[in-house]
């Protein structure tokens, strides 16, 4: 990415120089913060992200799109949630945690954090197999 797209952070001492951060770094911060919220199953990614995952590479900015317009930063976060969670509550926690982590780690205030719920993932029910009764031939005795 070219240096022109970097975000210049406010420096306490301008005589020392500038602090520049690549937008991808902010996207990674957002992706990690959002994925750690309880109720988030996963972040939504592209086909390229899916191929990268197959080859063992994890894309931490998956499902995050950062945009800058007129010195305001906005972010879109695309997530899949676990079945049974309160969508408004989890969405609000994502917004809060993302804004908080970006402010803490970079000093940048986000103008908006838009959460897009792409789907709900049902719970996986694990089949329990009794090793002594693999084929289900023995019936349980009731008293």
Secondary structure, DSSP 8 states (H G I E B T S, - for coil): --GGG-EEE--S-GGG--EEE-HHHHHHHHHHHHHTSTTEEEE---HHHHHHHHTT---TTTTEEEEEETTEEEEEEEEEEETTS-HHHHHHHHHHHHHHHHHHHH---EEEEEEEEEEEE---------TT-TTS-S-----
